[in-house]
């Protein structure tokens, strides 16, 4: 697992302001976050195995966040960068669920000069594009989530990673931006990668296997905050994939995992165990299918 570990400052606002305008802040809370850390924590809570490769400031080891990672069993290989703070995300969410994020890279700037590890399998979450490209080239299995760092990727870096990618995760907006950057169509993009998962907000998600499309509906819950839903989905998918379940079942496990997270504020606040996830899966999708139904 490669990606950011970050402090999440979550703000609730009635509406996102336009240029040269402002909006009152209704609530401001600080939570554990960062795309890589969120997925790693989700996998650990579900009973899967992974090692988080990330960059943090020197204050992290003695923080509540560091203690939490140890408590839930996340293995870590951390670059501790002196003179830099642990990355911080400032996430503003309005009453309609739309978001805008400002991200302070802090210690994550170290990724650019760090040596790429030689990994048999890796999930690339949001992180430095050059580092991710170098890691992807060495990995036997690679899943990739460009996330909101997508604007920082060059065409060459994207092509390098995609040529090594088995599973691509993105939301519909990121797919559109990726296609625009690469000068290709969404159909051509999904055709070139064995498994593509596109999240569609309240419309659920789409799985593409060999270019063929399979829809996955959402699990209806009372939405408290959407932040972290995508990372929880990836954690559920990757844990199920690690357990040998077929892709469609993995997507459903991801959907159920995400449904827990959006019921509370904070990306890691309400991550379920596998034992807690299974009954909700059964009630919405039936038995966990081991057969490949795609």
C-alpha positions, 0 to 999 in steps of 0.5 A, spaced: 500 500 500 503 506 497 499 513 499 498 519 503 497 519 511 494 525 513 490 529 518 483 530 515 480 537 517 473 536 515 468 542 514 461 543 513 458 549 509 451 550 507 454 551 500 460 551 496 462 559 495 463 561 488 469 565 486 470 572 490 465 569 495 465 566 502 460 561 506 459 560 513 463 554 516 457 550 520 462 545 523 470 543 523 473 537 526 479 533 525 480 526 523 485 520 521 485 520 513 490 520 507 488 515 501 493 510 502 492 510 510 484 510 509 485 504 505 490 500 509 486 501 515 480 499 512 483 492 510 486 491 517 479 492 520 476 487 515 482 482 517 486 483 510 493 484 510 497 490 507 503 494 509 502 501 508 508 505 505 507 512 507 511 519 509 509 523 515 512 528 520 516 527 526 510 528 530 506 522 528 509 517 532 507 519 538 500 522 536 493 519 537 493 517 529 500 513 530 497 509 536 490 508 532 494 505 526 498 500 531 492 498 535 488 496 529 494 492 526 496 496 520 503 494 518 507 501 516 514 502 513 514 510 514 519 515 511 519 520 517 521 527 514 524 532 519 522 539 518 515 537 515 509 536 517 504 530 516 500 531 510 493 535 512 487 535 508 482 541 508 475 538 506 469 542 505 462 539 504 456 542 502 449 540 504 448 537 497 454 532 498 459 536 493 466 537 496 472 541 495 479 539 498 485 543 499 491 538 500 498 540 504 503 535 502 508 536 507 512 530 508 509 527 502 514 531 498 519 526 500 516 521 495 519 524 489 526 522 492 525 516 495 527 509 492 521 505 489 520 498 493 520 492 489 513 489 491 510 483 489 503 486 489 501 494 491 495 498 491 497 505 489 493 510 492 494 518 492 501 519 492 507 522 488 506 520 481 513 519 479 514 515 485 508 511 483 510 510 476 517 507 479 513 502 484 508 500 478 514 498 473 516 493 479 510 490 481 507 483 479 500 486 481 498 493 481 491 496 483 491 504 481 487 510 484 489 516 481 484 520 486 485 527 486 492 527 485 490 526 477 492 533 475 499 532 477 500 526 473 504 527 466 501 523 460 508 519 460 507 517 468 499 515 467 501 511 461 507 507 465 502 506 471 496 503 466 501 499 462 502 495 469 495 496 472 490 490 473 485 494 477 483 501 476 479 505 481 476 512 479 470 516 480 466 518 473 469 525 474 476 522 474 475 517 468 473 523 464 479 527 466 484 521 465 481 520 458 482 528 456 489 527 458 490 521 455 486 523 448 482 517 449 475 515 450 472 511 456 471 505 452 478 505 450 480 506 457 476 500 460 478 495 454 485 496 455 485 494 463 483 487 465 478 490 471 476 497 472 471 500 477 468 506 476 464 509 482 458 513 481 456 517 487 449 515 489 448 511 482 452 506 485 458 503 481 460 500 475 465 494 474 468 493 467 471 486 466 474 485 459 470 491 457 464 488 459 459 492 464 456 490 470 452 495 475 453 495 482 447 498 486 448 502 493 447 500 499 442 505 502 443 508 509 443 514 512 448 519 509 452 523 515 458 524 511 461 522 504 468 523 505 472 516 505 467 512 501 471 511 495 477 509 500 473 504 504 470 501 497 477 500 495 479 497 502 473 492 501 474 490 494 482 489 495 480 485 502 475 480 498 480 480 492 485 477 497 480 472 500 479 469 493 472 472 491 471 474 484 471 481 481 463 482 482 463 480 489 469 484 491 465 490 488 459 488 492 463 487 499 466 494 497 459 497 496 457 494 503 464 497 506 463 504 504 456 504 507 458 503 514 463 509 513 458 514 510 454 513 516 459 517 521 463 523 520 471 521 518 474 516 513 476 511 519 471 512 524 466 507 522 470 502 518 467 495 519 470 488 521 469 482 516 464 479 521 460 486 521 460 487 514 457 480 512 450 480 515 449 487 511 452 484 505 447 478 505 441 482 507 442 486 500 446 481 495 445 474 498 450 469 499 457 471 498 459 468 491 465 464 490 463 463 483 465 468 478 459 470 475 462 475 471 
